[in-house]
Amino acid sequence: MSISNDEELSGILKAGKMVARIRDAMRNFLKPGMTTFELDDFARKQFAIFGGVSAPKQDYNYPGYTCISLNDEAAHGLPSKDRKVNSGDLINIDVSGQLDGFYADTGISFVACSTETNKWTHLCDAAKKSTLAGIKQARTGNLLRYIGRSIHETAKNEGYTVIKNLAGHGTGRKLHEAPEVLNFENKREKKILNEGLVLAIESFVSNGSEYVYEERDGWTLKTPDGSRVAQFEHTVVVTKKGAIIATV
């Protein structure tokens, strides 16, 4: 969507604040040995507290309230009573929700239940840097493809590549809207960013594969070579002065 008044801006910011708080609360709630189902059930209760709903469950009948992906899972990992999170796992938490008719989407990857710095910590930091570099390009009048260029260049400078068959997207009145926001530059893309456009900008930064495949469960996306992927995502509003980040 493209925001046209203060009421719509307020709606996006409130939805963004909700999913950001749930994202951060999940990270703080996580303990070693906890199942991904327990973590997702905690998110279910958080949505109820805020009076919002899980967007993937509502819009796509997703079998969970959030996407929780571990290690070589890049995205859309299914919450499971049989899947435990161990200290040192690379975990991605992706929270998207709807509040009062407005949608927002956010995600973070981190090393679970550990304060030690290791190669996965660096990968997660690179994903965050890449997304923030892309967000700097989200200005009115700029080319859409500059977002992907900045994400990809930052990832390469950190020693990584990006997943090319995953992307960010427009959002606001639905979870997924046009335009698609690639992790790399497509020089044939001529779209110019307009004032008020709402985007979910996300990086998928990889230490190996540039593509993922879908598991037999019909949801989970994994790397074919066992490499790791870190994701970092914010919902933003494009303005002349630069992006307003709704999911801080």
ZADO-1210 file (C-alpha; in nm, 4 decimals, padded with zeros to 6 digits):
<atoms>
<atom x="00.0000" y="00.0000" z="00.0000" code="MET" pos="1"/>
<atom x="00.0936" y="00.3646" z="-00.0213" code="SER" pos="2"/>
<atom x="00.0069" y="00.5739" z="00.2808" code="ILE" pos="3"/>
<atom x="-00.2003" y="00.8795" z="00.2033" code="SER" pos="4"/>
<atom x="-00.2928" y="01.0187" z="00.5465" code="ASN" pos="5"/>
<atom x="-00.1908" y="01.0278" z="00.9142" code="ASP" pos="6"/>
<atom x="-00.4466" y="00.7631" z="01.0117" code="GLU" pos="7"/>
<atom x="-00.2890" y="00.5091" z="00.7768" code="GLU" pos="8"/>
<atom x="00.0608" y="00.5963" z="00.8975" code="LEU" pos="9"/>
<atom x="-00.0504" y="00.5498" z="01.2565" code="SER" pos="10"/>
<atom x="-00.2025" y="00.2108" z="01.1674" code="GLY" pos="11"/>
<atom x="00.1206" y="00.0862" z="01.0100" code="ILE" pos="12"/>
<atom x="00.3296" y="00.2110" z="01.3009" code="LEU" pos="13"/>
<atom x="00.1026" y="00.0395" z="01.5553" code="LYS" pos="14"/>
<atom x="00.1133" y="-00.2902" z="01.3642" code="ALA" pos="15"/>
<atom x="00.4887" y="-00.2556" z="01.3334" code="GLY" pos="16"/>
<atom x="00.5292" y="-00.1932" z="01.7035" code="LYS" pos="17"/>
<atom x="00.3232" y="-00.5032" z="01.7808" code="MET" pos="18"/>
<atom x="00.5264" y="-00.7449" z="01.5676" code="VAL" pos="19"/>
<atom x="00.8548" y="-00.5903" z="01.6843" code="ALA" pos="20"/>
<atom x="00.7589" y="-00.6397" z="02.0479" code="ARG" pos="21"/>
<atom x="00.6532" y="-00.9991" z="01.9845" code="ILE" pos="22"/>
<atom x="00.9805" y="-01.0643" z="01.7960" code="ARG" pos="23"/>
<atom x="01.1894" y="-00.9295" z="02.0842" code="ASP" pos="24"/>
<atom x="00.9791" y="-01.1003" z="02.3504" code="ALA" pos="25"/>
<atom x="01.0257" y="-01.4351" z="02.1749" code="MET" pos="26"/>
<atom x="01.4007" y="-01.3884" z="02.1686" code="ARG" pos="27"/>
<atom x="01.4044" y="-01.3101" z="02.5414" code="ASN" pos="28"/>
<atom x="01.1710" y="-01.6008" z="02.6227" code="PHE" pos="29"/>
<atom x="01.3813" y="-01.8616" z="02.4411" code="LEU" pos="30"/>
<atom x="01.5686" y="-02.1091" z="02.6630" code="LYS" pos="31"/>
<atom x="01.7936" y="-02.4057" z="02.5735" code="PRO" pos="32"/>
<atom x="01.5921" y="-02.7226" z="02.5124" code="GLY" pos="33"/>
<atom x="01.2687" y="-02.5350" z="02.4424" code="MET" pos="34"/>
<atom x="01.0723" y="-02.6688" z="02.1466" code="THR" pos="35"/>
<atom x="00.9835" y="-02.4445" z="01.8555" code="THR" pos="36"/>
<atom x="00.6181" y="-02.5227" z="01.9355" code="PHE" pos="37"/>
<atom x="00.6594" y="-02.3787" z="02.2868" code="GLU" pos="38"/>
<atom x="00.8201" y="-02.0665" z="02.1442" code="LEU" pos="39"/>
<atom x="00.5432" y="-02.0274" z="01.8874" code="ASP" pos="40"/>
<atom x="00.2742" y="-02.0827" z="02.1519" code="ASP" pos="41"/>
<atom x="00.4280" y="-01.7995" z="02.3495" code="PHE" pos="42"/>
<atom x="00.3851" y="-01.5834" z="02.0374" code="ALA" pos="43"/>
<atom x="00.0188" y="-01.6924" z="02.0139" code="ARG" pos="44"/>
<atom x="-00.0391" y="-01.5529" z="02.3620" code="LYS" pos="45"/>
<atom x="00.1418" y="-01.2313" z="02.2731" code="GLN" pos="46"/>
<atom x="-00.0804" y="-01.1728" z="01.9705" code="PHE" pos="47"/>
<atom x="-00.3830" y="-01.2128" z="02.1977" code="ALA" pos="48"/>
<atom x="-00.2437" y="-00.9581" z="02.4449" code="ILE" pos="49"/>
<atom x="-00.1976" y="-00.7007" z="02.1677" code="PHE" pos="50"/>
<atom x="-00.5349" y="-00.7747" z="02.0097" code="GLY" pos="51"/>
<atom x="-00.3751" y="-00.8639" z="01.6780" code="GLY" pos="52"/>
<atom x="-00.3606" y="-01.1771" z="01.4675" code="VAL" pos="53"/>
<atom x="-00.0900" y="-01.3834" z="01.3023" code="SER" pos="54"/>
<atom x="-00.0825" y="-01.2853" z="00.9354" code="ALA" pos="55"/>
<atom x="00.0387" y="-01.6186" z="00.7893" code="PRO" pos="56"/>
<atom x="-00.2178" y="-01.8125" z="00.9915" code="LYS" pos="57"/>
<atom x="-00.5003" y="-01.5796" z="00.8925" code="GLN" pos="58"/>
<atom x="-00.4050" y="-01.5298" z="00.5263" code="ASP" pos="59"/>
<atom x="-00.2442" y="-01.8616" z="00.4324" code="TYR" pos="60"/>
<atom x="-00.3686" y="-02.1101" z="00.6938" code="ASN" pos="61"/>
<atom x="-00.0079" y="-02.1540" z="00.8070" code="TYR" pos="62"/>
<atom x="00.0234" y="-02.4243" z="01.0770" code="PRO" pos="63"/>
<atom x="00.1724" y="-02.1912" z="01.3354" code="GLY" pos="64"/>
<atom x="00.1674" y="-01.8290" z="01.4497" code="TYR" pos="65"/>
<atom x="00.5258" y="-01.7434" z="01.3548" code="THR" pos="66"/>
<atom x="00.7962" y="-01.8909" z="01.1316" code="CYS" pos="67"/>
<atom x="01.0846" y="-02.0402" z="01.3299" code="ILE" pos="68"/>
<atom x="01.3738" y="-02.1716" z="01.1214" code="SER" pos="69"/>
<atom x="01.6855" y="-02.3492" z="01.2469" code="LEU" pos="70"/>
<atom x="02.0342" y="-02.3892" z="01.1015" code="ASN" pos="71"/>
<atom x="02.0102" y="-02.4843" z="00.7301" code="ASP" pos="72"/>
<atom x="01.6440" y="-02.3747" z="00.7190" code="GLU" pos="73"/>
<atom x="01.6330" y="-02.0326" z="00.5549" code="ALA" pos="74"/>
<atom x="01.2663" y="-01.9464" z="00.6088" code="ALA" pos="75"/>
<atom x="00.9124" y="-02.0680" z="00.6900" code="HIS" pos="76"/>
<atom x="01.0249" y="-02.3323" z="00.9405" code="GLY" pos="77"/>
<atom x="00.7237" y="-02.4992" z="01.1018" code="LEU" pos="78"/>
<atom x="00.6839" y="-02.4905" z="01.4807" code="PRO" pos="79"/>
<atom x="00.7104" y="-02.8467" z="01.6143" code="SER" pos="80"/>
<atom x="00.6772" y="-03.0268" z="01.9470" code="LYS" pos="81"/>
<atom x="00.9618" y="-03.2523" z="01.8313" code="ASP" pos="82"/>
<atom x="01.2100" y="-02.9775" z="01.7407" code="ARG" pos="83"/>
<atom x="01.4229" y="-02.8456" z="02.0258" code="LYS" pos="84"/>
<atom x="01.6381" y="-02.5360" z="02.0120" code="VAL" pos="85"/>
<atom x="01.9878" y="-02.6038" z="02.1408" code="ASN" pos="86"/>
<atom x="02.2464" y="-02.3545" z="02.2560" code="SER" pos="87"/>
<atom x="02.4505" y="-02.2479" z="01.9543" code="GLY" pos="88"/>
<atom x="02.1795" y="-02.3140" z="01.6938" code="ASP" pos="89"/>
<atom x="02.1307" y="-02.0488" z="01.4293" code="LEU" pos="90"/>
<atom x="01.7663" y="-01.9507" z="01.4681" code="ILE" pos="91"/>
<atom x="01.5442" y="-01.7212" z="01.2664" code="ASN" pos="92"/>
<atom x="01.2221" y="-01.5792" z="01.4086" code="ILE" pos="93"/>
<atom x="00.9877" y="-01.4183" z="01.1552" code="ASP" pos="94"/>
<atom x="00.6802" y="-01.2401" z="01.2917" code="VAL" pos="95"/>
<atom x="00.4115" y="-01.0925" z="01.0695" code="SER" pos="96"/>
<atom x="00.0794" y="-00.9726" z="01.1972" code="GLY" pos="97"/>
<atom x="-00.2346" y="-00.7721" z="01.1358" code="GLN" pos="98"/>
<atom x="-00.3728" y="-00.5144" z="01.3762" code="LEU" pos="99"/>
<atom x="-00.6873" y="-00.3124" z="01.3029" code="ASP" pos="100"/>
<atom x="-00.6619" y="-00.3841" z="00.9310" code="GLY" pos="101"/>
<atom x="-00.2922" y="-00.2977" z="00.8923" code="PHE" pos="102"/>
<atom x="-00.0043" y="-00.5418" z="00.8386" code="TYR" pos="103"/>
<atom x="00.3619" y="-00.5399" z="00.9346" code="ALA" pos="104"/>
<atom x="00.6404" y="-00.7947" z="00.8987" code="ASP" pos="105"/>
<atom x="00.9733" y="-00.8362" z="01.0786" code="THR" pos="106"/>
<atom x="01.2395" y="-01.0981" z="01.1334" code="GLY" pos="107"/>
<atom x="01.5712" y="-01.1574" z="01.3043" code="ILE" pos="108"/>
<atom x="01.8377" y="-01.4278" z="01.3022" code="SER" pos="109"/>
<atom x="02.0686" y="-01.4898" z="01.5986" code="PHE" pos="110"/>
<atom x="02.2697" y="-01.7589" z="01.7731" code="VAL" pos="111"/>
<atom x="02.0335" y="-01.9213" z="02.0221" code="ALA" pos="112"/>
<atom x="02.0990" y="-01.9124" z="02.3953" code="CYS" pos="113"/>
<atom x="02.4613" y="-01.8071" z="02.3619" code="SER" pos="114"/>
<atom x="02.6702" y="-01.4990" z="02.4306" code="THR" pos="115"/>
<atom x="02.9776" y="-01.6317" z="02.2505" code="GLU" pos="116"/>
<atom x="03.0821" y="-01.4658" z="01.9268" code="THR" pos="117"/>
<atom x="03.1325" y="-01.7120" z="01.6422" code="ASN" pos="118"/>
<atom x="03.0974" y="-01.7380" z="01.2652" code="LYS" pos="119"/>
<atom x="02.7187" y="-01.7533" z="01.2855" code="TRP" pos="120"/>
<atom x="02.7145" y="-01.4337" z="01.4910" code="THR" pos="121"/>
<atom x="02.9099" y="-01.2662" z="01.2127" code="HIS" pos="122"/>
<atom x="02.6642" y="-01.3993" z="00.9540" code="LEU" pos="123"/>
<atom x="02.3715" y="-01.2557" z="01.1523" code="CYS" pos="124"/>
<atom x="02.5482" y="-00.9213" z="01.1876" code="ASP" pos="125"/>
<atom x="02.6087" y="-00.9189" z="00.8109" code="ALA" pos="126"/>
<atom x="02.2370" y="-00.9758" z="00.7469" code="ALA" pos="127"/>
<atom x="02.1471" y="-00.6838" z="00.9726" code="LYS" pos="128"/>
<atom x="02.4027" y="-00.4570" z="00.8036" code="LYS" pos="129"/>
<atom x="02.2747" y="-00.5610" z="00.4611" code="SER" pos="130"/>
<atom x="01.9126" y="-00.4849" z="00.5436" code="THR" pos="131"/>
<atom x="01.9979" y="-00.1487" z="00.6984" code="LEU" pos="132"/>
<atom x="02.2018" y="-00.0612" z="00.3892" code="ALA" pos="133"/>
<atom x="01.9001" y="-00.1458" z="00.1739" code="GLY" pos="134"/>
<atom x="01.6712" y="00.0624" z="00.3942" code="ILE" pos="135"/>
<atom x="01.8924" y="00.3673" z="00.3360" code="LYS" pos="136"/>
<atom x="01.7905" y="00.3471" z="-00.0308" code="GLN" pos="137"/>
<atom x="01.4182" y="00.3561" z="00.0512" code="ALA" pos="138"/>
<atom x="01.3687" y="00.7229" z="-00.0371" code="ARG" pos="139"/>
<atom x="01.1027" y="00.8808" z="-00.2537" code="THR" pos="140"/>
<atom x="01.2206" y="00.9035" z="-00.6147" code="GLY" pos="141"/>
<atom x="01.4929" y="00.6415" z="-00.5807" code="ASN" pos="142"/>
<atom x="01.4955" y="00.3274" z="-00.7940" code="LEU" pos="143"/>
<atom x="01.3607" y="00.0120" z="-00.6287" code="LEU" pos="144"/>
<atom x="01.6558" y="-00.1904" z="-00.7543" code="ARG" pos="145"/>
<atom x="01.8995" y="00.0200" z="-00.5502" code="TYR" pos="146"/>
<atom x="01.7666" y="-00.1512" z="-00.2374" code="ILE" pos="147"/>
<atom x="01.8712" y="-00.4938" z="-00.3678" code="GLY" pos="148"/>
<atom x="02.2022" y="-00.3591" z="-00.4917" code="ARG" pos="149"/>
<atom x="02.2913" y="-00.2238" z="-00.1485" code="SER" pos="150"/>
<atom x="02.1867" y="-00.5463" z="00.0248" code="ILE" pos="151"/>
<atom x="02.3948" y="-00.7607" z="-00.2107" code="HIS" pos="152"/>
<atom x="02.7017" y="-00.5332" z="-00.2073" code="GLU" pos="153"/>
<atom x="02.7028" y="-00.5199" z="00.1722" code="THR" pos="154"/>
<atom x="02.6739" y="-00.8983" z="00.1997" code="ALA" pos="155"/>
<atom x="02.9621" y="-00.9439" z="-00.0464" code="LYS" pos="156"/>
<atom x="03.1780" y="-00.6959" z="00.1444" code="ASN" pos="157"/>
<atom x="03.1200" y="-00.9082" z="00.4558" code="GLU" pos="158"/>
<atom x="03.2273" y="-01.2236" z="00.2705" code="GLY" pos="159"/>
<atom x="02.8850" y="-01.3678" z="00.1912" code="TYR" pos="160"/>
<atom x="02.6267" y="-01.3970" z="-00.0832" code="THR" pos="161"/>
<atom x="02.2468" y="-01.3701" z="-00.0853" code="VAL" pos="162"/>
<atom x="01.9591" y="-01.6082" z="-00.1522" code="ILE" pos="163"/>
<atom x="01.8243" y="-01.5097" z="-00.4915" code="LYS" pos="164"/>
<atom x="01.4897" y="-01.6910" z="-00.4870" code="ASN" pos="165"/>
<atom x="01.3709" y="-01.5190" z="-00.1682" code="LEU" pos="166"/>
<atom x="01.2760" y="-01.1531" z="-00.1503" code="ALA" pos="167"/>
<atom x="01.1126" y="-00.8750" z="00.0429" code="GLY" pos="168"/>
<atom x="00.7777" y="-00.7319" z="-00.0614" code="HIS" pos="169"/>
<atom x="00.5217" y="-00.4612" z="-00.0340" code="GLY" pos="170"/>
<atom x="00.2847" y="-00.4830" z="00.2623" code="THR" pos="171"/>
<atom x="00.0286" y="-00.2772" z="00.4513" code="GLY" pos="172"/>
<atom x="-00.3260" y="-00.3857" z="00.3676" code="ARG" pos="173"/>
<atom x="-00.2225" y="-00.7439" z="00.2932" code="LYS" pos="174"/>
<atom x="00.0802" y="-00.9346" z="00.4130" code="LEU" pos="175"/>
<atom x="00.2256" y="-00.9675" z="00.0639" code="HIS" pos="176"/>
<atom x="00.1742" y="-00.6918" z="-00.1901" code="GLU" pos="177"/>
<atom x="00.3629" y="-00.5574" z="-00.4894" code="ALA" pos="178"/>
<atom x="00.6416" y="-00.4762" z="-00.5440" code="PRO" pos="179"/>
<atom x="00.8844" y="-00.7628" z="-00.4960" code="GLU" pos="180"/>
<atom x="01.2022" y="-00.6353" z="-00.3245" code="VAL" pos="181"/>
<atom x="01.4969" y="-00.8449" z="-00.4392" code="LEU" pos="182"/>
<atom x="01.8184" y="-00.9120" z="-00.2431" code="ASN" pos="183"/>
<atom x="02.0208" y="-00.8176" z="-00.5492" code="PHE" pos="184"/>
<atom x="02.0022" y="-00.5679" z="-00.8340" code="GLU" pos="185"/>
<atom x="01.7936" y="-00.6465" z="-01.1375" code="ASN" pos="186"/>
<atom x="01.9039" y="-00.3750" z="-01.3795" code="LYS" pos="187"/>
<atom x="01.5897" y="-00.4242" z="-01.5872" code="ARG" pos="188"/>
<atom x="01.3762" y="-00.3117" z="-01.2927" code="GLU" pos="189"/>
<atom x="01.2726" y="00.0494" z="-01.3578" code="LYS" pos="190"/>
<atom x="01.0247" y="00.1072" z="-01.0735" code="LYS" pos="191"/>
<atom x="01.0651" y="00.4341" z="-00.8869" code="ILE" pos="192"/>
<atom x="00.9779" y="00.4453" z="-00.5170" code="LEU" pos="193"/>
<atom x="00.6797" y="00.6664" z="-00.4437" code="ASN" pos="194"/>
<atom x="00.6029" y="00.8673" z="-00.1323" code="GLU" pos="195"/>
<atom x="00.4329" y="00.6597" z="00.1394" code="GLY" pos="196"/>
<atom x="00.5033" y="00.3172" z="-00.0119" code="LEU" pos="197"/>
<atom x="00.5125" y="00.0477" z="00.2578" code="VAL" pos="198"/>
<atom x="00.7811" y="-00.2180" z="00.2122" code="LEU" pos="199"/>
<atom x="00.9031" y="-00.5198" z="00.4058" code="ALA" pos="200"/>
<atom x="01.2759" y="-00.5033" z="00.3313" code="ILE" pos="201"/>
<atom x="01.4679" y="-00.8181" z="00.4201" code="GLU" pos="202"/>
<atom x="01.8043" y="-00.9718" z="00.3502" code="SER" pos="203"/>
<atom x="01.8742" y="-01.3441" z="00.3231" code="PHE" pos="204"/>
<atom x="02.2514" y="-01.3641" z="00.3617" code="VAL" pos="205"/>
<atom x="02.4199" y="-01.6981" z="00.2961" code="SER" pos="206"/>
<atom x="02.7616" y="-01.8497" z="00.3608" code="ASN" pos="207"/>
<atom x="02.7134" y="-02.0883" z="00.0684" code="GLY" pos="208"/>
<atom x="02.4135" y="-02.1518" z="-00.1524" code="SER" pos="209"/>
<atom x="02.2401" y="-01.8780" z="-00.3522" code="GLU" pos="210"/>
<atom x="01.9121" y="-02.0723" z="-00.3709" code="TYR" pos="211"/>
<atom x="01.6792" y="-02.2650" z="-00.1405" code="VAL" pos="212"/>
<atom x="01.4310" y="-02.5451" z="-00.2011" code="TYR" pos="213"/>
<atom x="01.0969" y="-02.6331" z="-00.0423" code="GLU" pos="214"/>
<atom x="01.0767" y="-02.9331" z="00.1889" code="GLU" pos="215"/>
<atom x="00.8058" y="-03.1986" z="00.1587" code="ARG" pos="216"/>
<atom x="00.6038" y="-03.0293" z="00.4330" code="ASP" pos="217"/>
<atom x="00.5150" y="-02.7659" z="00.1730" code="GLY" pos="218"/>
<atom x="00.6518" y="-02.4770" z="00.3809" code="TRP" pos="219"/>
<atom x="01.0088" y="-02.5054" z="00.5061" code="THR" pos="220"/>
<atom x="01.2765" y="-02.3591" z="00.2789" code="LEU" pos="221"/>
<atom x="01.6258" y="-02.5087" z="00.3100" code="LYS" pos="222"/>
<atom x="01.9651" y="-02.4805" z="00.1469" code="THR" pos="223"/>
<atom x="02.0628" y="-02.7800" z="-00.0691" code="PRO" pos="224"/>
<atom x="02.4206" y="-02.7873" z="00.0612" code="ASP" pos="225"/>
<atom x="02.3587" y="-02.7435" z="00.4341" code="GLY" pos="226"/>
<atom x="02.4892" y="-02.3871" z="00.4321" code="SER" pos="227"/>
<atom x="02.3430" y="-02.1337" z="00.6717" code="ARG" pos="228"/>
<atom x="02.1254" y="-01.8316" z="00.5991" code="VAL" pos="229"/>
<atom x="02.0614" y="-01.5304" z="00.8241" code="ALA" pos="230"/>
<atom x="01.7583" y="-01.3086" z="00.7681" code="GLN" pos="231"/>
<atom x="01.6896" y="-00.9595" z="00.8970" code="PHE" pos="232"/>
<atom x="01.3691" y="-00.7721" z="00.8165" code="GLU" pos="233"/>
<atom x="01.1976" y="-00.4421" z="00.8870" code="HIS" pos="234"/>
<atom x="00.8740" y="-00.2904" z="00.7636" code="THR" pos="235"/>
<atom x="00.9377" y="00.0645" z="00.6439" code="VAL" pos="236"/>
<atom x="00.7534" y="00.3596" z="00.4945" code="VAL" pos="237"/>
<atom x="00.9220" y="00.5402" z="00.2047" code="VAL" pos="238"/>
<atom x="00.9474" y="00.9189" z="00.2442" code="THR" pos="239"/>
<atom x="01.1419" y="01.2068" z="00.0880" code="LYS" pos="240"/>
<atom x="01.3616" y="01.2264" z="00.3970" code="LYS" pos="241"/>
<atom x="01.4303" y="00.8522" z="00.4033" code="GLY" pos="242"/>
<atom x="01.2577" y="00.5452" z="00.5384" code="ALA" pos="243"/>
<atom x="01.0482" y="00.5429" z="00.8542" code="ILE" pos="244"/>
<atom x="01.1138" y="00.2074" z="01.0238" code="ILE" pos="245"/>
<atom x="00.7894" y="00.0767" z="01.1736" code="ALA" pos="246"/>
<atom x="00.9350" y="-00.2341" z="01.3369" code="THR" pos="247"/>
<atom x="01.2058" y="-00.0945" z="01.5656" code="VAL" pos="248"/>
</atoms>
